[in-house]
């Protein structure tokens, strides 16, 4: 699944789409864009499409990513803590970063009811966009796409 707000840059899989970013976070791997670009188009599609729900899925996903990094990249894998980055799972509590980003962009943050109605991937995307370390013009388009604005 590629969101409309990311279709220009992730639809071609040149950039890491949110669905793959979420799975990489679940697997505990920080993948650079340079590493991603070394994978074949088919491998990138596979990383976007593979399930990552069960523990077995997550272990298989992690093993595949580590294998691809080893054979396609000259950079070592970077690991993320798998705990502490999953607040997108919480439909009843919106992270402060989302409120701060909404205010910075001059829009109302999601209400508790709106936040609860978002899918886990939509919540993940808003959190990721709000916590982005670079200027992010996609936060407001994502909010519109998700029916929050």
N, CA, C and O atoms as a MOPAC input file, in Angstrom:
PM7 MOZYME 1SCF
protein

 N      0.83000 1    -1.18100 1     0.00000 1
 C      0.00000 1     0.00000 1     0.00000 1
 C      0.87400 1     1.24300 1     0.00000 1
 O      1.71100 1     1.42600 1     0.88400 1
 N      0.68000 1     2.07100 1    -0.96800 1
 C      1.37800 1     3.35300 1    -1.05100 1
 C      0.31600 1     4.44400 1    -0.86700 1
 O     -0.68300 1     4.46800 1    -1.58600 1
 N      0.53200 1     5.33200 1     0.08400 1
 C     -0.40300 1     6.42700 1     0.28800 1
 C     -0.28700 1     7.42600 1    -0.86200 1
 O      0.75400 1     7.52000 1    -1.51200 1
 N     -1.35800 1     8.16400 1    -1.10100 1
 C     -1.34600 1     9.18100 1    -2.15400 1
 C     -0.26700 1    10.23400 1    -1.90000 1
 O      0.40300 1    10.66600 1    -2.83800 1
 N     -0.09200 1    10.65300 1    -0.64100 1
 C      0.87600 1    11.70900 1    -0.35300 1
 C      2.31000 1    11.28700 1    -0.64700 1
 O      3.18700 1    12.13700 1    -0.79900 1
 N      2.55500 1     9.98700 1    -0.72700 1
 C      3.91700 1     9.51700 1    -0.98500 1
 C      4.08000 1     8.91500 1    -2.37300 1
 O      5.15900 1     8.42400 1    -2.70600 1
 N      3.04100 1     8.94100 1    -3.18200 1
 C      3.10000 1     8.26800 1    -4.48600 1
 C      4.14100 1     8.87400 1    -5.41700 1
 O      4.72700 1     8.15600 1    -6.22800 1
 N      4.38400 1    10.17200 1    -5.32100 1
 C      5.38200 1    10.79700 1    -6.19900 1
 C      6.78200 1    10.27300 1    -5.95900 1
 O      7.55900 1    10.11100 1    -6.90000 1
 N      7.10700 1    10.00900 1    -4.70200 1
 C      8.47900 1     9.61100 1    -4.38800 1
 C      8.61400 1     8.16000 1    -3.95200 1
 O      9.71000 1     7.60500 1    -4.02500 1
 N      7.54100 1     7.53300 1    -3.50400 1
 C      7.63800 1     6.14600 1    -3.05700 1
 C      6.93100 1     5.17400 1    -3.99100 1
 O      7.18500 1     3.97100 1    -3.94600 1
 N      6.05600 1     5.68400 1    -4.82700 1
 C      5.31300 1     4.81400 1    -5.73200 1
 C      6.21400 1     4.01000 1    -6.65000 1
 O      5.90500 1     2.86800 1    -6.99300 1
 N      7.32000 1     4.60300 1    -7.04300 1
 C      8.28400 1     3.91000 1    -7.89500 1
 C      9.22900 1     3.03900 1    -7.07400 1
 O     10.05900 1     2.31400 1    -7.62200 1
 N      9.09100 1     3.12300 1    -5.75800 1
 C      9.94900 1     2.42900 1    -4.78800 1
 C     11.38800 1     2.93600 1    -4.81300 1
 O     12.30400 1     2.24100 1    -4.37400 1
 N     11.58800 1     4.16500 1    -5.33400 1
 C     12.90200 1     4.79300 1    -5.22500 1
 C     13.16800 1     5.17500 1    -3.77400 1
 O     14.30500 1     5.12100 1    -3.30400 1
 N     12.10200 1     5.56200 1    -3.07100 1
 C     12.19000 1     5.89200 1    -1.65300 1
 C     11.44400 1     4.82300 1    -0.86100 1
 O     10.64800 1     4.06700 1    -1.41800 1
 N     11.70600 1     4.77000 1     0.41800 1
 C     11.10100 1     3.74300 1     1.26700 1
 C      9.67500 1     4.16300 1     1.62100 1
 O      9.48000 1     5.17000 1     2.30100 1
 N      8.67800 1     3.40000 1     1.16500 1
 C      7.29700 1     3.76000 1     1.49700 1
 C      6.98900 1     3.48500 1     2.97300 1
 O      7.66200 1     2.68500 1     3.62200 1
 N      5.97900 1     4.15100 1     3.47800 1
 C      5.61400 1     4.01900 1     4.89200 1
 C      5.36000 1     2.57100 1     5.28500 1
 O      5.72700 1     2.15800 1     6.38500 1
 N      4.74100 1     1.79900 1     4.40800 1
 C      4.45800 1     0.40500 1     4.74100 1
 C      5.75200 1    -0.36300 1     5.01100 1
 O      5.80000 1    -1.19000 1     5.92200 1
 N      6.79400 1    -0.10000 1     4.23100 1
 C      8.08300 1    -0.76000 1     4.45900 1
 C      8.77800 1    -0.16500 1     5.68500 1
 O      9.42300 1    -0.89000 1     6.44300 1
 N      8.65100 1     1.14500 1     5.88300 1
 C      9.24700 1     1.77400 1     7.07400 1
 C      8.66500 1     1.17500 1     8.34900 1
 O      9.38600 1     0.91100 1     9.31200 1
 N      7.35000 1     0.96400 1     8.34300 1
 C      6.70700 1     0.38700 1     9.51100 1
 C      7.25700 1    -1.02100 1     9.77700 1
 O      7.57200 1    -1.36600 1    10.91500 1
 N      7.36600 1    -1.80900 1     8.73700 1
 C      7.86000 1    -3.18200 1     8.89600 1
 C      9.31700 1    -3.19200 1     9.33900 1
 O      9.71300 1    -4.03000 1    10.15000 1
 N     10.11800 1    -2.26700 1     8.81300 1
 C     11.50900 1    -2.17200 1     9.24300 1
 C     11.60000 1    -1.80300 1    10.72400 1
 O     12.43300 1    -2.34300 1    11.45300 1
 N     10.73600 1    -0.87700 1    11.16600 1
 C     10.70800 1    -0.52700 1    12.59200 1
 C     10.31100 1    -1.73000 1    13.43500 1
 O     10.91200 1    -1.98700 1    14.47800 1
 N      9.29800 1    -2.47100 1    12.98300 1
 C      8.86600 1    -3.66900 1    13.71000 1
 C     10.00900 1    -4.67200 1    13.79500 1
 O     10.20300 1    -5.31700 1    14.82600 1
 N     10.76500 1    -4.80200 1    12.70700 1
 C     11.89100 1    -5.73900 1    12.66500 1
 C     13.11800 1    -5.21000 1    13.40200 1
 O     14.06400 1    -5.95500 1    13.65600 1
 N     13.10100 1    -3.92800 1    13.74400 1
 C     14.21400 1    -3.35400 1    14.49400 1
 C     15.42400 1    -3.01800 1    13.64600 1
 O     16.55900 1    -3.10200 1    14.11500 1
 N     15.18700 1    -2.63600 1    12.39400 1
 C     16.29800 1    -2.31400 1    11.49300 1
 C     16.12200 1    -0.89900 1    10.95300 1
 O     15.05200 1    -0.53500 1    10.46600 1
 N     17.17300 1    -0.11900 1    11.04600 1
 C     17.21400 1     1.23400 1    10.47100 1
 C     17.90500 1     1.09500 1     9.12000 1
 O     19.10100 1     0.81000 1     9.04800 1
 N     17.14500 1     1.29800 1     8.05900 1
 C     17.66500 1     1.13700 1     6.70900 1
 C     17.87900 1     2.51200 1     6.09900 1
 O     16.97400 1     3.34700 1     6.11200 1
 N     19.05400 1     2.75000 1     5.57100 1
 C     19.32000 1     4.02900 1     4.91700 1
 C     18.75200 1     3.99900 1     3.49700 1
 O     18.55000 1     2.93400 1     2.91400 1
 N     18.50500 1     5.17500 1     2.96500 1
 C     18.03500 1     5.26700 1     1.58500 1
 C     19.08700 1     4.69700 1     0.63700 1
 O     18.74900 1     4.10400 1    -0.38800 1
 N     20.33100 1     4.87300 1     0.97400 1
 C     21.41800 1     4.32000 1     0.14500 1
 C     21.34300 1     2.78600 1     0.11400 1
 O     21.48800 1     2.17500 1    -0.94500 1
 N     21.11800 1     2.17600 1     1.27200 1
 C     20.97100 1     0.71900 1     1.31100 1
 C     19.74600 1     0.29000 1     0.50500 1
 O     19.82000 1    -0.64200 1    -0.29600 1
 N     18.62200 1     0.96900 1     0.72000 1
 C     17.38400 1     0.67000 1     0.00300 1
 C     17.61900 1     0.72300 1    -1.50800 1
 O     17.15200 1    -0.15000 1    -2.24000 1
 N     18.33400 1     1.73500 1    -1.96900 1
 C     18.55100 1     1.91600 1    -3.41000 1
 C     19.42800 1     0.82100 1    -4.00500 1
 O     19.42000 1     0.61900 1    -5.21900 1
 N     20.16900 1     0.12400 1    -3.18500 1
 C     20.99900 1    -0.98600 1    -3.68100 1
 C     20.20500 1    -2.26400 1    -3.92900 1
 O     20.66500 1    -3.16600 1    -4.63000 1
 N     19.01100 1    -2.33100 1    -3.34900 1
 C     18.17000 1    -3.51000 1    -3.55400 1
 C     17.51500 1    -3.41600 1    -4.92600 1
 O     17.28200 1    -2.31900 1    -5.43500 1
 N     17.22100 1    -4.56200 1    -5.52000 1
 C     16.52900 1    -4.56700 1    -6.80800 1
 C     15.08900 1    -4.07600 1    -6.61600 1
 O     14.57500 1    -4.05700 1    -5.49800 1
 N     14.46100 1    -3.68900 1    -7.69500 1
 C     13.06200 1    -3.24700 1    -7.64300 1
 C     12.18600 1    -4.35200 1    -7.06600 1
 O     11.27200 1    -4.08000 1    -6.28800 1
 N     12.46200 1    -5.59200 1    -7.44300 1
 C     11.68300 1    -6.72500 1    -6.95200 1
 C     11.88900 1    -6.91200 1    -5.45100 1
 O     10.93500 1    -7.19600 1    -4.72600 1
 N     13.12000 1    -6.75700 1    -4.98000 1
 C     13.40300 1    -6.89600 1    -3.54900 1
 C     12.71500 1    -5.79000 1    -2.74500 1
 O     12.17300 1    -6.04500 1    -1.67000 1
 N     12.73800 1    -4.57000 1    -3.26600 1
 C     12.05900 1    -3.46400 1    -2.58400 1
 C     10.55400 1    -3.72200 1    -2.52500 1
 O      9.91400 1    -3.47600 1    -1.50300 1
 N      9.99900 1    -4.21700 1    -3.62400 1
 C      8.57700 1    -4.56200 1    -3.63700 1
 C      8.25300 1    -5.65800 1    -2.63800 1
 O      7.22000 1    -5.62300 1    -1.96900 1
 N      9.13300 1    -6.61500 1    -2.54800 1
 C      8.95900 1    -7.70900 1    -1.59500 1
 C      8.94900 1    -7.17400 1    -0.16000 1
 O      8.14000 1    -7.60900 1     0.66000 1
 N      9.84600 1    -6.23300 1     0.14300 1
 C      9.90100 1    -5.66800 1     1.49200 1
 C      8.65700 1    -4.83800 1     1.80100 1
 O      8.27300 1    -4.71200 1     2.96400 1
 N      8.03500 1    -4.28000 1     0.79000 1
 C      6.78300 1    -3.54700 1     1.00300 1
 C      5.60600 1    -4.51200 1     1.16800 1
 O      4.66200 1    -4.21700 1     1.90000 1
 N      5.65900 1    -5.65200 1     0.49900 1
 C      4.51300 1    -6.55600 1     0.44600 1
 C      4.50600 1    -7.67600 1     1.48600 1
 O      3.43500 1    -8.14700 1     1.86900 1
 N      5.65900 1    -8.10200 1     1.94200 1
 C      5.71600 1    -9.23800 1     2.86700 1
 C      4.97000 1    -8.94200 1     4.16300 1
 O      4.96900 1    -7.80600 1     4.63600 1
 N      4.33800 1    -9.96000 1     4.73400 1
 C      3.67500 1    -9.75100 1     6.02400 1
 C      4.70600 1    -9.57100 1     7.14000 1
 O      5.83500 1   -10.05500 1     7.05500 1
 N      4.28900 1    -8.87400 1     8.16800 1
 C      5.16500 1    -8.65900 1     9.32300 1
 C      4.30200 1    -8.60900 1    10.58800 1
 O      4.52100 1    -7.78400 1    11.47500 1
 N      3.32500 1    -9.50300 1    10.64800 1
 C      2.34600 1    -9.50600 1    11.73600 1
 C      2.77400 1   -10.40700 1    12.89100 1
 O      2.86100 1    -9.95800 1    14.03400 1
 N      3.03600 1   -11.65300 1    12.59900 1
 C      3.35300 1   -12.61700 1    13.65400 1
 C      4.84700 1   -12.57100 1    13.98200 1
 O      5.63700 1   -11.97700 1    13.24900 1
 N      5.21000 1   -13.19300 1    15.06900 1
 C      6.62700 1   -13.26700 1    15.43700 1
 C      7.41300 1   -13.97500 1    14.33700 1
 O      8.52200 1   -13.55700 1    14.00100 1
 N      6.84900 1   -15.03900 1    13.77700 1
 C      7.52600 1   -15.75900 1    12.69100 1
 C      7.69600 1   -14.85900 1    11.46700 1
 O      8.75800 1   -14.85600 1    10.84500 1
 N      6.65600 1   -14.09700 1    11.12000 1
 C      6.74200 1   -13.14000 1    10.00200 1
 C      7.86500 1   -12.14400 1    10.25700 1
 O      8.66900 1   -11.86200 1     9.36800 1
 N      7.91400 1   -11.62100 1    11.46100 1
 C      8.89700 1   -10.59900 1    11.81600 1
 C     10.31700 1   -11.14800 1    11.76600 1
 O     11.23500 1   -10.46500 1    11.31400 1
 N     10.49400 1   -12.37000 1    12.22600 1
 C     11.81700 1   -12.98900 1    12.16500 1
 C     12.24300 1   -13.22700 1    10.71800 1
 O     13.39900 1   -12.99600 1    10.36300 1
 N     11.31600 1   -13.68500 1     9.88800 1
 C     11.61900 1   -13.92300 1     8.47000 1
 C     11.92600 1   -12.59800 1     7.76700 1
 O     12.85000 1   -12.52400 1     6.95700 1
 N     11.15700 1   -11.55900 1     8.07500 1
 C     11.36600 1   -10.24400 1     7.47300 1
 C     12.74200 1    -9.70400 1     7.86100 1
 O     13.50400 1    -9.23400 1     7.01600 1
 N     13.03500 1    -9.78100 1     9.13800 1
 C     14.32700 1    -9.30600 1     9.64700 1
 C     15.47900 1   -10.06200 1     8.98200 1
 O     16.46700 1    -9.45100 1     8.57500 1
 N     15.35900 1   -11.37300 1     8.87200 1
 C     16.41000 1   -12.18900 1     8.24600 1
 C     16.60000 1   -11.78800 1     6.78500 1
 O     17.73300 1   -11.69900 1     6.31100 1
 N     15.50700 1   -11.54600 1     6.07200 1
 C     15.60800 1   -11.14200 1     4.66800 1
 C     16.30000 1    -9.79000 1     4.54500 1
 O     17.19300 1    -9.62600 1     3.71400 1
 N     15.89700 1    -8.82300 1     5.36200 1
 C     16.51800 1    -7.49300 1     5.28700 1
 C     18.00800 1    -7.58800 1     5.59800 1
 O     18.82700 1    -6.99600 1     4.89500 1
 N     18.35800 1    -8.31900 1     6.63000 1
 C     19.77600 1    -8.45800 1     6.97900 1
 C     20.55200 1    -9.14600 1     5.85300 1
 O     21.69200 1    -8.78000 1     5.56700 1
 N     19.93700 1   -10.13200 1     5.22100 1
 C     20.57600 1   -10.80200 1     4.08100 1
 C     20.78200 1    -9.81500 1     2.92400 1
 O     21.86000 1    -9.76000 1     2.33200 1
 N     19.75000 1    -9.04500 1     2.61100 1
 C     19.86000 1    -8.08100 1     1.51000 1
 C     20.92600 1    -7.02900 1     1.79800 1
 O     21.68200 1    -6.64800 1     0.90400 1
 N     20.98900 1    -6.56700 1     3.02800 1
 C     22.02300 1    -5.59900 1     3.38900 1
 C     23.40700 1    -6.21900 1     3.20500 1
 O     24.31800 1    -5.57700 1     2.68200 1
 N     23.55400 1    -7.46400 1     3.63500 1
 C     24.85200 1    -8.13800 1     3.54400 1
 C     25.30200 1    -8.33400 1     2.10000 1
 O     26.48300 1    -8.17400 1     1.79500 1
 N     24.37700 1    -8.67800 1     1.21200 1
 C     24.77500 1    -8.98300 1    -0.16700 1
 C     24.71700 1    -7.79300 1    -1.11700 1
 O     25.34700 1    -7.82700 1    -2.17500 1
 N     23.98100 1    -6.74700 1    -0.76900 1
 C     23.80000 1    -5.62500 1    -1.69000 1
 C     24.44500 1    -4.31900 1    -1.23900 1
 O     24.60700 1    -3.39700 1    -2.03900 1
 N     24.81100 1    -4.23500 1     0.02900 1
 C     25.26000 1    -2.95500 1     0.56000 1
 C     26.66200 1    -3.06400 1     1.14000 1
 O     27.08900 1    -4.12300 1     1.60000 1
 N     27.35900 1    -1.94600 1     1.10400 1
 C     28.68000 1    -1.91600 1     1.73200 1
 C     28.60100 1    -1.26100 1     3.11400 1
 O     29.62800 1    -0.95700 1     3.72100 1
 N     27.38500 1    -1.04700 1     3.60400 1
 C     27.17000 1    -0.48200 1     4.93200 1
 C     26.68300 1    -1.58300 1     5.86900 1
 O     25.92800 1    -2.46200 1     5.45300 1
 N     27.10300 1    -1.54000 1     7.10900 1
 C     26.60000 1    -2.53700 1     8.06100 1
 C     25.14800 1    -2.23500 1     8.43600 1
 O     24.69400 1    -1.09800 1     8.30900 1
 N     24.43200 1    -3.24400 1     8.89300 1
 C     23.06600 1    -2.98300 1     9.34700 1
 C     23.08400 1    -2.13800 1    10.62100 1
 O     23.99300 1    -2.24000 1    11.44500 1
 N     22.06900 1    -1.31400 1    10.75700 1
 C     21.90300 1    -0.53700 1    11.99300 1
 C     20.60600 1    -1.01400 1    12.64000 1
 O     19.57000 1    -1.14200 1    11.98800 1
 N     20.69800 1    -1.26600 1    13.91400 1
 C     19.55800 1    -1.83600 1    14.62500 1
 C     18.82800 1    -0.77200 1    15.42400 1
 O     19.42900 1     0.18100 1    15.92100 1
 N     17.53300 1    -0.95200 1    15.53600 1
 C     16.67300 1    -0.08200 1    16.33900 1
 C     16.18800 1    -0.89100 1    17.53500 1
 O     16.08100 1    -2.11600 1    17.47200 1
 N     15.90100 1    -0.19900 1    18.60400 1
 C     15.22700 1    -0.85800 1    19.71700 1
 C     13.81100 1    -1.15700 1    19.24700 1
 O     13.11600 1    -0.26600 1    18.75600 1
 N     13.38600 1    -2.38700 1    19.39200 1
 C     12.04800 1    -2.74000 1    18.92800 1
 C     10.97100 1    -2.27400 1    19.89800 1
 O      9.80800 1    -2.15400 1    19.51300 1
 N     11.32700 1    -2.01600 1    21.11100 1
 C     10.36200 1    -1.48600 1    22.07300 1
 C     10.54200 1     0.02200 1    22.16600 1
 O     11.66100 1     0.53100 1    22.09400 1
 N      9.43900 1     0.72200 1    22.32600 1
 C      9.50900 1     2.15900 1    22.48700 1
 C      9.20100 1     2.94100 1    21.22800 1
 O      9.04100 1     4.16000 1    21.29000 1
 N      9.11500 1     2.28300 1    20.09700 1
 C      8.80800 1     2.96300 1    18.84700 1
 C      7.48100 1     2.49400 1    18.27300 1
 O      7.24200 1     2.60400 1    17.07000 1
 N      6.63200 1     1.97800 1    19.12800 1
 C      5.38100 1     1.41800 1    18.62800 1
 C      4.15000 1     2.14100 1    19.16600 1
 O      3.09800 1     1.52800 1    19.34400 1
 N      4.27700 1     3.43700 1    19.42500 1
 C      3.12500 1     4.17600 1    19.92600 1
 C      2.03200 1     4.33800 1    18.87300 1
 O      0.92900 1     4.78200 1    19.19100 1
 N      2.32300 1     3.98800 1    17.64000 1
 C      1.31100 1     3.98200 1    16.59200 1
 C      0.26400 1     2.89300 1    16.84900 1
 O     -0.82400 1     2.92600 1    16.27300 1
 N      0.58800 1     1.95300 1    17.69500 1
 C     -0.35600 1     0.87400 1    18.02900 1
 C     -1.45000 1     1.36000 1    18.98000 1
 O     -2.48800 1     0.71400 1    19.12300 1
 N     -1.21400 1     2.48700 1    19.62000 1
 C     -2.11800 1     2.97600 1    20.66000 1
 C     -3.16600 1     3.92700 1    20.08000 1
 O     -2.90200 1     5.10800 1    19.85000 1
 N     -4.34700 1     3.38600 1    19.85200 1
 C     -5.43300 1     4.18000 1    19.27600 1
 C     -6.00800 1     5.17000 1    20.28300 1
 O     -6.70300 1     6.11100 1    19.90200 1
 N     -5.72300 1     4.96300 1    21.55300 1
 C     -6.31600 1     5.82300 1    22.58300 1
 C     -5.37400 1     6.92000 1    23.08100 1
 O     -5.72400 1     7.66300 1    23.99800 1
 N     -4.17600 1     7.02900 1    22.48400 1
 C     -3.22700 1     8.04600 1    22.94400 1
 C     -2.37700 1     8.54600 1    21.78400 1
 O     -1.53200 1     7.82500 1    21.25400 1
 N     -2.61900 1     9.79100 1    21.40500 1
 C     -1.85100 1    10.40000 1    20.32400 1
 C     -0.54700 1    10.96800 1    20.89600 1
 O     -0.57700 1    11.67400 1    21.90400 1
 N      0.58100 1    10.67400 1    20.27500 1
 C      1.85500 1    11.23300 1    20.75000 1
 C      1.90000 1    12.75600 1    20.63300 1
 O      1.32800 1    13.34300 1    19.71500 1
 N      2.57200 1    13.36000 1    21.55800 1
 C      2.70800 1    14.81700 1    21.59500 1
 C      3.33200 1    15.36000 1    20.31000 1
 O      3.00700 1    16.46900 1    19.88600 1
 N      4.21900 1    14.59300 1    19.69400 1
 C      4.88100 1    15.05200 1    18.46500 1
 C      3.87000 1    15.37100 1    17.36400 1
 O      4.08500 1    16.29100 1    16.57500 1
 N      2.78000 1    14.62600 1    17.30500 1
 C      1.75900 1    14.87600 1    16.27400 1
 C      1.06800 1    16.20600 1    16.54800 1
 O      0.84000 1    16.98700 1    15.62400 1
 N      0.73400 1    16.46900 1    17.80200 1
 C      0.10700 1    17.74100 1    18.15500 1
 C      1.04400 1    18.90200 1    17.84600 1
 O      0.62000 1    19.91200 1    17.28400 1
 N      2.29800 1    18.76300 1    18.20800 1
 C      3.28800 1    19.81900 1    17.97500 1
 C      3.44700 1    20.09000 1    16.48000 1
 O      3.51200 1    21.24700 1    16.06300 1
 N      3.51100 1    19.03000 1    15.67300 1
 C      3.66200 1    19.20100 1    14.22100 1
 C      2.43000 1    19.86300 1    13.62100 1
 O      2.54900 1    20.74000 1    12.76600 1
 N      1.25300 1    19.44800 1    14.06500 1
 C      0.02500 1    20.06100 1    13.55700 1
 C      0.02100 1    21.55800 1    13.86600 1
 O     -0.28900 1    22.37400 1    12.99700 1
 N      0.36000 1    21.91000 1    15.08700 1
 C      0.39300 1    23.32600 1    15.45200 1
 C      1.44100 1    24.08400 1    14.64300 1
 O      1.20100 1    25.21800 1    14.22900 1
 N      2.59400 1    23.47300 1    14.41500 1
 C      3.64500 1    24.11300 1    13.61400 1
 C      3.17600 1    24.34900 1    12.18600 1
 O      3.58600 1    25.31600 1    11.54400 1
 N      2.31100 1    23.46000 1    11.68500 1
 C      1.78500 1    23.59100 1    10.32500 1
 C      0.49600 1    24.40900 1    10.27500 1
 O     -0.08200 1    24.59500 1     9.20400 1
 N      0.04600 1    24.89900 1    11.43300 1
 C     -1.14100 1    25.74500 1    11.46600 1
 C     -2.44500 1    25.01700 1    11.24300 1
 O     -3.40300 1    25.60100 1    10.73600 1
 N     -2.49900 1    23.74100 1    11.61600 1
 C     -3.72900 1    22.95800 1    11.48600 1
 C     -4.08000 1    22.35500 1    12.84000 1
 O     -3.22800 1    22.23200 1    13.72000 1
 N     -5.33200 1    21.98700 1    12.99000 1
 C     -5.76000 1    21.34200 1    14.22800 1
 C     -5.24800 1    19.91200 1    14.26300 1
 O     -5.28900 1    19.21200 1    13.25100 1
 N     -4.76700 1    19.47200 1    15.41900 1
 C     -4.34900 1    18.06800 1    15.52000 1
 C     -5.58200 1    17.16100 1    15.49500 1
 O     -6.70000 1    17.63100 1    15.70500 1
 N     -5.39000 1    15.89700 1    15.24600 1
 C     -6.53500 1    14.97400 1    15.28000 1
 C     -7.18400 1    14.98100 1    16.66800 1
 O     -6.50200 1    15.06500 1    17.68900 1
 N     -8.48200 1    14.89100 1    16.67800 1
 C     -9.19300 1    14.73000 1    17.94900 1
 C     -8.95800 1    13.29700 1    18.43100 1
 O     -8.51900 1    12.45300 1    17.65000 1
 N     -9.23900 1    13.01300 1    19.69100 1
 C     -9.10700 1    11.61900 1    20.15300 1
 C     -9.93100 1    10.63900 1    19.31500 1
 O     -9.47600 1     9.53200 1    19.02800 1
 N    -11.14700 1    11.04700 1    18.92200 1
 C    -11.98500 1    10.15500 1    18.10700 1
 C    -11.37400 1     9.94300 1    16.72300 1
 O    -11.38700 1     8.82800 1    16.20200 1
 N    -10.84100 1    11.00500 1    16.13000 1
 C    -10.19100 1    10.87100 1    14.81700 1
 C     -8.96800 1     9.97400 1    14.91900 1
 O     -8.75800 1     9.10500 1    14.07300 1
 N     -8.16700 1    10.18200 1    15.94400 1
 C     -6.96600 1     9.37600 1    16.13300 1
 C     -7.33100 1     7.89900 1    16.26600 1
 O     -6.67500 1     7.03500 1    15.68400 1
 N     -8.36900 1     7.62100 1    17.02500 1
 C     -8.79500 1     6.24000 1    17.25600 1
 C     -9.29200 1     5.57800 1    15.97500 1
 O     -9.15700 1     4.36500 1    15.81400 1
 N     -9.86900 1     6.36900 1    15.05500 1
 C    -10.38900 1     5.81200 1    13.79800 1
 C     -9.29500 1     5.52400 1    12.76700 1
 O     -9.52200 1     4.76300 1    11.82600 1
 N     -8.13300 1     6.11200 1    12.93000 1
 C     -7.05400 1     5.87400 1    11.97100 1
 C     -6.58100 1     4.42700 1    12.04800 1
 O     -6.62900 1     3.80100 1    13.10600 1
 N     -6.12900 1     3.91200 1    10.92300 1
 C     -5.54100 1     2.56900 1    10.92500 1
 C     -4.16100 1     2.64500 1    11.58400 1
 O     -3.58100 1     3.72700 1    11.67100 1
 N     -3.63500 1     1.52400 1    12.04200 1
 C     -2.28000 1     1.55500 1    12.60400 1
 C     -1.25100 1     2.14100 1    11.63600 1
 O     -0.36200 1     2.87800 1    12.06100 1
 N     -1.35700 1     1.82700 1    10.33700 1
 C     -0.39900 1     2.36400 1     9.37400 1
 C     -0.56200 1     3.87600 1     9.22400 1
 O      0.43200 1     4.58600 1     9.07700 1
 N     -1.77500 1     4.37300 1     9.25900 1
 C     -1.98700 1     5.82000 1     9.19000 1
 C     -1.40700 1     6.50900 1    10.42000 1
 O     -0.77400 1     7.55800 1    10.30500 1
 N     -1.62000 1     5.92000 1    11.60200 1
 C     -1.03800 1     6.49300 1    12.81700 1
 C      0.48000 1     6.46600 1    12.73100 1
 O      1.14300 1     7.43600 1    13.10000 1
 N      1.02900 1     5.36800 1    12.24900 1
 C      2.47700 1     5.25800 1    12.07200 1
 C      2.98700 1     6.37300 1    11.16500 1
 O      3.97900 1     7.03200 1    11.47600 1
 N      2.30200 1     6.57700 1    10.04400 1
 C      2.74000 1     7.59400 1     9.07800 1
 C      2.73100 1     8.98300 1     9.70400 1
 O      3.69100 1     9.73600 1     9.54200 1
 N      1.67200 1     9.33300 1    10.41100 1
 C      1.61000 1    10.66600 1    11.02300 1
 C      2.70100 1    10.84500 1    12.08100 1
 O      3.31600 1    11.90700 1    12.17500 1
 N      2.93200 1     9.81400 1    12.86100 1
 C      3.99600 1     9.90200 1    13.86900 1
 C      5.34800 1    10.03600 1    13.19000 1
 O      6.16000 1    10.87200 1    13.58400 1
 N      5.59400 1     9.22700 1    12.18200 1
 C      6.87200 1     9.27300 1    11.46400 1
 C      7.07500 1    10.64200 1    10.82000 1
 O      8.16400 1    11.21100 1    10.88500 1
 N      6.02500 1    11.16100 1    10.20200 1
 C      6.11500 1    12.47200 1     9.56400 1
 C      6.30600 1    13.57900 1    10.59900 1
 O      7.01800 1    14.55000 1    10.34500 1
 N      5.68500 1    13.43800 1    11.74400 1
 C      5.81900 1    14.45000 1    12.79800 1
 C      7.20800 1    14.42300 1    13.42300 1
 O      7.71400 1    15.45200 1    13.87000 1
 N      7.81000 1    13.26900 1    13.45200 1
 C      9.12600 1    13.12400 1    14.07200 1
 C     10.26700 1    13.23500 1    13.07100 1
 O     11.43300 1    13.06600 1    13.42500 1
 N      9.92700 1    13.51700 1    11.82800 1
 C     10.93500 1    13.60700 1    10.78400 1
 C     11.97200 1    14.66300 1    11.14300 1
 O     11.63800 1    15.71300 1    11.69100 1
 N     13.20900 1    14.38000 1    10.83600 1
 C     14.28900 1    15.30000 1    11.17300 1
 C     14.55600 1    16.31200 1    10.06500 1
 O     15.45100 1    17.14700 1    10.20000 1
 N     13.81300 1    16.25500 1     8.99300 1
 C     13.96900 1    17.23600 1     7.93000 1
 C     12.62700 1    17.91900 1     7.70100 1
 O     11.59100 1    17.44600 1     8.16900 1
 N     12.65500 1    19.02300 1     6.98500 1
 C     11.40500 1    19.73100 1     6.71000 1
 C     10.43800 1    18.76500 1     6.04700 1
 O     10.77900 1    18.07500 1     5.08700 1
 N      9.23700 1    18.73400 1     6.57700 1
 C      8.31600 1    17.74200 1     6.05600 1
 C      7.04200 1    18.38500 1     5.54200 1
 O      6.20200 1    18.84000 1     6.31800 1
 N      6.91300 1    18.41800 1     4.24100 1
 C      5.73100 1    18.99200 1     3.62000 1
 C      4.61000 1    17.96700 1     3.48500 1
 O      3.53700 1    18.30800 1     2.98700 1
 N      4.81800 1    16.74500 1     3.90500 1
 C      3.81600 1    15.69800 1     3.71600 1
 C      2.89900 1    15.46600 1     4.90600 1
 O      1.95100 1    14.68800 1     4.80500 1
 N      3.16000 1    16.12300 1     6.03400 1
 C      2.31700 1    15.92300 1     7.20900 1
 C      0.87900 1    16.37500 1     6.93100 1
 O     -0.06100 1    15.61400 1     7.16100 1
 N      0.70200 1    17.58700 1     6.44500 1
 C     -0.63900 1    18.10300 1     6.17000 1
 C     -1.32000 1    17.30300 1     5.05100 1
 O     -2.48900 1    16.94600 1     5.20400 1
 N     -0.63700 1    17.00300 1     3.92300 1
 C     -1.29100 1    16.15100 1     2.91800 1
 C     -1.71600 1    14.79200 1     3.47400 1
 O     -2.76300 1    14.26800 1     3.09300 1
 N     -0.92100 1    14.22400 1     4.36300 1
 C     -1.30100 1    12.94000 1     4.97900 1
 C     -2.54800 1    13.11100 1     5.84300 1
 O     -3.45800 1    12.28400 1     5.79800 1
 N     -2.58500 1    14.18800 1     6.63100 1
 C     -3.75900 1    14.44800 1     7.47300 1
 C     -5.01000 1    14.58300 1     6.60100 1
 O     -6.07000 1    14.06500 1     6.95300 1
 N     -4.88800 1    15.27500 1     5.46800 1
 C     -6.03100 1    15.41900 1     4.55600 1
 C     -6.42800 1    14.07400 1     3.97300 1
 O     -7.61100 1    13.73400 1     3.94000 1
 N     -5.44900 1    13.30900 1     3.51400 1
 C     -5.72700 1    12.01200 1     2.92300 1
 C     -6.42200 1    11.08200 1     3.90900 1
 O     -7.29000 1    10.30000 1     3.52300 1
 N     -6.04600 1    11.16500 1     5.16800 1
 C     -6.60300 1    10.28000 1     6.19300 1
 C     -7.94100 1    10.78200 1     6.73400 1
 O     -8.52600 1    10.16600 1     7.62500 1
 N     -8.42300 1    11.90000 1     6.19500 1
 C     -9.73000 1    12.41400 1     6.58900 1
 C     -9.75000 1    13.13300 1     7.92400 1
 O    -10.80600 1    13.29100 1     8.53600 1
 N     -8.58300 1    13.56700 1     8.37400 1
 C     -8.48500 1    14.26300 1     9.65700 1
 C     -8.71200 1    15.75600 1     9.45600 1
 O     -9.23100 1    16.42600 1    10.35000 1
 N     -8.33500 1    16.28000 1     8.30800 1
 C     -8.54900 1    17.70500 1     7.99900 1
 C     -9.64700 1    17.83800 1     6.96000 1
 O     -9.98500 1    18.95100 1     6.55800 1

